[in-house]
């Protein structure tokens, strides 16, 4: 009997929370932010273009290109480009890890 009362109270509280969220627009804003975040994920192709590497490029070469581009933009370049270079390395790092044992550590 106690669990039934607790379940009803939970459902009622959840409905109230949904009603409050829809009144304030929080639910819609959250949904829009999720969609925006998902569409901004960097693709492997974009990452390769940023770093100037191909699918056959060894990880060591990818890191050399990354280090050169990152340092060049750290000293006299753009923070935006530097962050794109970093995101490209992260994207490719995940790709190389999936490929097998000769991957980045």
C-alpha positions as CSV (number, residue, x, y, z in Angstrom):
1,X,0.0,0.0,0.0
2,X,2.8,2.4,0.8
3,X,4.5,1.7,-2.5
4,X,1.3,2.6,-4.4
5,X,1.1,5.9,-2.6
6,X,4.8,6.6,-3.4
7,X,4.3,5.7,-7.1
8,X,1.3,8.0,-7.4
9,X,3.2,10.9,-5.7
10,X,6.1,10.3,-8.1
11,X,3.9,10.4,-11.2
12,X,2.2,13.5,-10.0
13,X,5.5,15.2,-9.3
14,X,6.8,14.2,-12.7
15,X,3.7,15.6,-14.4
16,X,4.1,18.9,-12.5
17,X,7.7,19.1,-13.5
18,X,6.9,18.6,-17.1
19,X,4.2,21.2,-17.0
20,X,6.6,23.7,-15.3
21,X,9.3,23.0,-17.9
22,X,6.9,23.5,-20.8
23,X,5.7,26.8,-19.4
24,X,9.2,28.2,-19.0
25,X,10.5,26.7,-22.3
26,X,13.2,24.7,-20.6
27,X,12.2,21.5,-22.3
28,X,12.2,23.0,-25.8
29,X,15.6,24.8,-25.2
30,X,17.1,21.5,-23.9
31,X,15.9,19.7,-27.0
32,X,17.3,22.4,-29.3
33,X,20.7,22.4,-27.5
34,X,20.9,18.6,-27.9
35,X,20.2,18.8,-31.6
36,X,22.8,21.6,-32.0
37,X,25.4,19.7,-30.1
38,X,24.9,16.5,-32.1
39,X,25.2,18.3,-35.4
40,X,28.5,19.9,-34.5
41,X,30.4,16.6,-34.1
42,X,33.5,16.5,-36.3
43,X,33.5,13.8,-38.9
44,X,36.6,11.8,-39.7
45,X,36.8,13.3,-43.2
46,X,36.8,16.8,-41.8
47,X,39.4,15.9,-39.2
48,X,41.7,14.5,-41.9
49,X,41.2,17.6,-44.0
50,X,42.1,19.9,-41.1
51,X,45.3,18.0,-40.3
52,X,46.1,17.3,-44.0
53,X,46.4,13.5,-43.6
54,X,44.9,10.5,-45.5
55,X,43.5,7.2,-44.2
56,X,46.9,5.5,-44.8
57,X,48.8,8.0,-42.7
58,X,50.6,6.5,-39.7
59,X,49.6,7.8,-36.3
60,X,53.1,9.2,-35.7
61,X,52.7,11.4,-38.8
62,X,49.3,12.5,-37.7
63,X,50.8,13.6,-34.4
64,X,53.7,15.5,-36.2
65,X,51.1,17.4,-38.2
66,X,49.0,18.0,-35.1
67,X,52.0,19.3,-33.1
68,X,53.1,21.6,-36.0
69,X,49.7,23.1,-36.6
70,X,48.9,23.4,-32.9
71,X,52.2,25.2,-32.0
72,X,51.9,27.5,-35.1
73,X,48.5,28.7,-34.0
74,X,49.5,28.9,-30.3
75,X,52.3,31.4,-31.0
76,X,50.8,33.7,-33.7
77,X,47.6,32.2,-34.9
78,X,44.0,31.8,-34.1
79,X,42.5,30.2,-30.9
80,X,39.6,29.0,-33.1
81,X,41.9,27.2,-35.6
82,X,43.9,25.8,-32.7
83,X,40.8,24.3,-31.1
84,X,39.7,22.9,-34.5
85,X,43.2,21.2,-34.8
86,X,42.8,19.8,-31.3
87,X,39.3,18.5,-32.0
88,X,40.6,16.9,-35.3
89,X,43.3,15.1,-33.3
90,X,40.7,13.8,-30.8
91,X,38.5,12.6,-33.6
92,X,41.3,10.7,-35.3
93,X,42.6,9.4,-32.1
94,X,39.3,7.6,-31.5
95,X,39.4,6.3,-35.1
96,X,42.9,4.9,-34.7
97,X,42.1,3.3,-31.4
98,X,39.3,1.3,-33.0
99,X,41.6,0.0,-35.7
100,X,43.9,-2.1,-33.5
101,X,47.0,-2.6,-31.4
102,X,49.3,-0.2,-33.3
103,X,47.3,2.8,-32.1
104,X,47.9,5.9,-29.9
105,X,48.4,5.5,-26.2
